Amino acid sequence: MIDMHCDVLMKLWEEPHKSFNNDDLHISYNKWLNSPVQVQYFAIFVPPETNQDYFQSALEMIDLFHEKIIKPYPEVKWVQTKEDVEALSPHEKGAVLTLEGCHVIGEDLMRLRTLLRLGVRAVGLTWNNVNALSGTCVDHEELGLTTLGKEAVQIINEYDAFVDCSHLSPAGIDDVLELADRPMISHSNAKAIYQHERNISDQQLKQFFKLKAPVGITFVPYFTANEGVTIEELLHHINHMYELGGRDSISFGSDFDGMSETIQGLEDIEAVRNLYHKLAQHYPSDDVYRMRYDNAVRFL
């Protein structure tokens, strides 16, 4: 399987004493080795409330990606292209670098180009806080991309990277769908199943499905259902998207290490095998292959 979003880098940055093999992480080295996830996307996410320089913090997380995740473990390979993913042997794991929230660049597009040159393959234009590029799903949701935001999308296109619409305002998503070569949603669920501001409307989901763009089902319980969330509730979102036409888009973006609670049966990356078994019970094998792998890498 491929997981298009986690916040391990934030955890390692916030607690410098931690290693990537710390067992209290949802995704640690040993847990990853023992999981069905072959390719893991690692997000650079700088908490907006930090009193440290945003861009410097982003660079520190890139350094952690290499020093704590890639360098110590020969089985972990830095992957940036579809060819890199396809070249992985069965015992190897692939790590992809992404960005969650362009507040780290301020109004400086040179900083965006720098992050792309350093290997970022998907750019989330916003987190929950409005920034110089756009409104968000929780802050000025009526505000679409600014002039700077539209210029940013063009730069991302030039680097053949994904424009990630999770956290973005509905108006901003419409703008991205018009401008981006590779739009995607890394970690959001279906608003029609559970009304949460982080989830995506059917109208916008259908546009991603028409493009066969990746839409990552997330494992955050409070984006999925009310209390006591199980894998069955998550399957409601998957099935809704499948029935809506998402056969060639449905992917997964766990948000492991970015949530305080977990879905029962999806407590960490090793437990992803429980979801894999559920998918195999509900969908044809070729569709399960699309969901767990092909949809996420088709446009890399």
C-alpha positions as CSV (number, residue, x, y, z in Angstrom):
1,M,0.0,0.0,0.0
2,I,0.9,3.7,-0.3
3,D,0.2,6.2,2.5
4,M,0.2,9.8,1.2
5,H,0.4,11.6,4.5
6,C,1.9,11.4,8.0
7,D,3.4,13.9,10.5
8,V,6.4,11.9,11.7
9,L,8.8,14.7,10.7
10,M,6.9,17.2,13.0
11,K,7.2,14.7,15.9
12,L,10.9,14.3,15.3
13,W,11.4,18.0,15.1
14,E,9.4,18.8,18.2
15,E,11.2,16.1,20.2
16,P,14.8,16.1,19.0
17,H,15.8,13.2,21.3
18,K,13.4,10.8,19.4
19,S,14.7,8.5,16.8
20,F,12.6,7.2,13.9
21,N,12.6,3.8,15.7
22,N,10.8,5.2,18.8
23,D,7.9,2.9,19.5
24,D,5.5,5.6,20.7
25,L,5.3,6.9,17.1
26,H,2.4,5.7,14.9
27,I,5.0,5.1,12.2
28,S,8.4,4.0,13.4
29,Y,11.1,2.1,11.4
30,N,10.2,-1.3,12.8
31,K,6.5,-0.8,12.6
32,W,6.9,0.3,9.0
33,L,9.0,-2.8,8.1
34,N,6.2,-5.0,9.6
35,S,3.4,-3.2,7.7
36,P,2.0,-3.6,4.2
37,V,2.8,0.1,3.4
38,Q,5.7,0.2,0.9
39,V,5.7,3.9,0.2
40,Q,5.2,6.5,2.9
41,Y,4.8,10.2,2.2
42,F,6.4,12.4,5.0
43,A,5.0,15.9,5.3
44,I,6.9,19.0,6.3
45,F,4.5,20.6,8.7
46,V,5.6,23.6,10.8
47,P,2.9,24.3,13.5
48,P,1.8,28.0,12.9
49,E,2.0,28.7,16.6
50,T,5.7,28.0,16.8
51,N,7.9,31.0,17.7
52,Q,10.6,29.8,15.4
53,D,11.3,30.9,11.9
54,Y,8.9,28.9,9.6
55,F,11.2,28.5,6.6
56,Q,14.2,27.6,8.8
57,S,12.0,25.0,10.6
58,A,11.0,23.5,7.2
59,L,14.7,23.1,6.2
60,E,15.4,21.5,9.6
61,M,12.6,18.9,8.9
62,I,14.2,18.2,5.5
63,D,17.5,17.6,7.3
64,L,15.7,15.2,9.7
65,F,14.1,13.4,6.8
66,H,17.6,12.5,5.5
67,E,19.5,12.2,8.8
68,K,16.9,10.2,10.8
69,I,14.8,8.4,8.2
70,I,16.9,7.8,5.0
71,K,20.5,7.7,6.1
72,P,20.4,5.2,9.1
73,Y,18.3,2.5,7.3
74,P,19.6,0.9,4.0
75,E,16.1,-0.5,3.4
76,V,14.6,2.9,3.2
77,K,15.0,4.7,-0.1
78,W,14.2,8.3,-1.0
79,V,11.8,8.2,-3.9
80,Q,10.7,11.1,-6.1
81,T,9.3,9.6,-9.3
82,K,7.1,6.7,-10.4
83,E,10.2,5.0,-11.7
84,D,11.8,5.2,-8.3
85,V,8.8,3.6,-6.7
86,E,8.6,0.8,-9.3
87,A,12.4,0.1,-8.8
88,L,11.8,-0.8,-5.1
89,S,12.5,-4.4,-4.3
90,P,9.9,-6.2,-2.1
91,H,12.0,-5.7,1.1
92,E,12.6,-2.0,0.5
93,K,10.5,1.0,1.6
94,G,10.1,4.3,-0.2
95,A,10.0,7.7,1.4
96,V,8.5,10.7,-0.3
97,L,8.9,14.3,0.9
98,T,5.9,16.6,0.9
99,L,4.8,20.0,2.3
100,E,1.8,20.8,4.4
101,G,1.1,24.5,4.5
102,C,2.7,27.3,2.5
103,H,2.8,29.6,5.5
104,V,6.4,28.5,5.6
105,I,7.2,30.5,2.5
106,G,5.4,33.7,3.5
107,E,5.2,35.7,0.3
108,D,8.5,34.5,-1.1
109,L,8.1,32.2,-4.1
110,M,11.9,31.7,-4.2
111,R,11.4,29.7,-1.0
112,L,8.8,27.5,-2.7
113,R,11.2,26.9,-5.6
114,T,13.9,26.0,-3.1
115,L,11.7,23.4,-1.4
116,L,10.7,21.9,-4.7
117,R,14.4,21.7,-5.7
118,L,15.1,19.9,-2.5
119,G,12.7,17.2,-3.5
120,V,9.2,18.1,-2.3
121,R,6.8,16.2,-4.5
122,A,3.4,17.5,-3.2
123,V,2.6,20.9,-1.9
124,G,-0.3,21.6,0.4
125,L,-1.1,25.3,-0.2
126,T,-2.6,25.8,3.2
127,W,-3.1,24.3,6.6
128,N,-6.0,25.5,8.7
129,N,-4.7,29.1,8.9
130,V,-5.2,31.5,6.0
131,N,-1.9,32.6,4.4
132,A,-0.7,34.7,1.5
133,L,-1.8,32.1,-1.1
134,S,-5.4,31.2,-0.1
135,G,-8.2,30.8,2.4
136,T,-8.7,27.5,4.1
137,C,-11.5,25.1,4.9
138,V,-11.7,26.6,8.4
139,D,-10.5,30.2,7.8
140,H,-12.0,32.4,5.1
141,E,-13.4,29.4,3.2
142,E,-14.9,31.7,0.6
143,L,-11.4,33.0,-0.3
144,G,-9.9,31.3,-3.3
145,L,-6.3,31.6,-4.5
146,T,-4.7,35.0,-4.4
147,T,-2.5,36.2,-7.3
148,L,0.5,34.8,-5.4
149,G,-1.3,31.5,-4.9
150,K,-2.0,31.2,-8.6
151,E,1.7,32.0,-9.3
152,A,2.6,29.2,-6.8
153,V,0.5,26.7,-8.7
154,Q,2.3,27.5,-11.9
155,I,5.7,27.0,-10.2
156,I,4.5,23.6,-8.8
157,N,3.4,22.7,-12.3
158,E,6.9,23.5,-13.6
159,Y,8.3,21.0,-11.2
160,D,5.8,18.3,-12.0
161,A,4.7,18.1,-8.4
162,F,1.2,17.6,-6.9
163,V,-0.9,20.5,-5.7
164,D,-2.5,19.1,-2.5
165,C,-6.0,20.4,-1.7
166,S,-6.4,19.0,1.8
167,H,-7.1,21.9,4.2
168,L,-7.7,24.3,1.3
169,S,-10.9,26.4,1.0
170,P,-13.6,25.1,-1.3
171,A,-13.1,28.3,-3.4
172,G,-9.3,27.5,-3.5
173,I,-10.0,23.9,-4.6
174,D,-12.0,25.2,-7.6
175,D,-9.1,27.4,-8.5
176,V,-6.6,24.6,-8.2
177,L,-8.7,22.3,-10.4
178,E,-8.6,25.0,-13.1
179,L,-4.9,25.7,-12.9
180,A,-3.0,22.6,-11.6
181,D,-1.5,19.9,-13.8
182,R,-1.5,17.4,-10.9
183,P,-4.2,18.2,-8.3
184,M,-4.6,15.8,-5.4
185,I,-6.2,15.4,-2.0
186,S,-3.8,13.8,0.5
187,H,-5.9,13.2,3.6
188,S,-9.6,14.0,3.7
189,N,-12.9,12.1,3.8
190,A,-16.4,12.6,2.3
191,K,-18.5,15.4,3.6
192,A,-21.7,13.6,2.5
193,I,-20.9,10.8,5.0
194,Y,-19.7,13.0,7.9
195,Q,-20.1,16.7,8.0
196,H,-16.7,18.1,8.9
197,E,-15.0,21.1,7.5
198,R,-11.9,19.1,6.6
199,N,-14.0,16.8,4.4
200,I,-14.8,17.3,0.7
201,S,-18.1,17.8,-1.0
202,D,-19.5,15.4,-3.6
203,Q,-19.5,18.2,-6.2
204,Q,-15.7,18.7,-5.8
205,L,-14.9,15.0,-5.3
206,K,-16.5,14.3,-8.7
207,Q,-14.1,16.8,-10.3
208,F,-11.1,14.9,-8.9
209,F,-12.6,11.6,-10.0
210,K,-13.1,12.9,-13.5
211,L,-9.4,13.7,-13.7
212,K,-8.5,10.3,-12.0
213,A,-6.6,12.5,-9.5
214,P,-5.6,10.8,-6.1
215,V,-8.0,11.3,-3.2
216,G,-6.5,10.1,0.1
217,I,-8.9,8.6,2.6
218,T,-7.7,9.6,6.0
219,F,-7.7,7.6,9.2
220,V,-8.5,10.6,11.5
221,P,-11.5,9.4,13.6
222,Y,-13.0,12.8,14.1
223,F,-13.1,13.3,10.3
224,T,-14.8,9.9,9.9
225,A,-17.7,9.6,12.4
226,N,-18.8,10.2,16.0
227,E,-17.1,8.6,19.0
228,G,-16.0,5.0,19.0
229,V,-15.0,5.0,15.3
230,T,-14.1,1.6,13.7
231,I,-12.9,0.5,10.3
232,E,-16.5,-0.1,9.3
233,E,-17.2,3.7,9.6
234,L,-14.2,4.4,7.4
235,L,-15.5,1.9,4.8
236,H,-18.6,4.1,4.6
237,H,-16.5,6.9,3.2
238,I,-14.6,4.6,0.8
239,N,-17.8,3.0,-0.5
240,H,-19.4,6.4,-1.0
241,M,-16.5,7.6,-3.0
242,Y,-16.4,4.3,-5.0
243,E,-20.1,4.6,-5.8
244,L,-19.6,8.3,-6.7
245,G,-17.1,7.3,-9.4
246,G,-13.8,7.2,-7.5
247,R,-12.6,3.8,-8.6
248,D,-9.5,5.4,-10.2
249,S,-8.9,8.0,-7.5
250,I,-9.4,6.5,-4.1
251,S,-6.1,6.3,-2.2
252,F,-5.0,6.6,1.4
253,G,-3.4,9.3,3.6
254,S,-3.4,8.1,7.2
255,D,-2.3,11.3,9.0
256,F,-0.5,9.0,11.5
257,D,1.4,11.0,14.1
258,G,-0.8,14.0,13.4
259,M,-3.8,12.9,15.5
260,S,-4.4,12.5,19.2
261,E,-6.8,9.5,18.8
262,T,-7.0,6.6,16.3
263,I,-9.7,4.5,14.7
264,Q,-10.2,1.1,16.4
265,G,-8.2,-1.4,14.4
266,L,-6.0,1.3,12.8
267,E,-3.9,2.3,15.7
268,D,-0.6,2.5,13.8
269,I,1.0,1.6,10.5
270,E,1.2,-2.1,11.3
271,A,-2.6,-2.2,11.7
272,V,-3.1,-1.0,8.1
273,R,-3.2,-4.7,7.2
274,N,-6.6,-4.8,8.9
275,L,-7.9,-2.3,6.4
276,Y,-6.2,-4.2,3.6
277,H,-8.1,-7.3,4.6
278,K,-11.4,-5.4,4.8
279,L,-10.9,-4.0,1.3
280,A,-10.2,-7.5,-0.1
281,Q,-13.6,-8.6,1.3
282,H,-15.6,-5.7,-0.2
283,Y,-14.0,-5.0,-3.6
284,P,-12.7,-6.8,-6.7
285,S,-8.9,-7.5,-6.5
286,D,-8.1,-5.1,-9.4
287,D,-10.0,-2.3,-7.7
288,V,-8.2,-3.0,-4.4
289,Y,-4.9,-2.7,-6.3
290,R,-5.9,0.7,-7.7
291,M,-6.8,2.0,-4.2
292,R,-3.8,0.7,-2.4
293,Y,-1.2,1.5,-5.0
294,D,-1.9,2.5,-8.6
295,N,-4.1,5.6,-8.0
296,A,-1.4,7.2,-5.8
297,V,1.5,6.8,-8.2
298,R,-0.1,7.1,-11.6
299,F,0.8,10.8,-12.0
300,L,4.1,10.8,-10.0
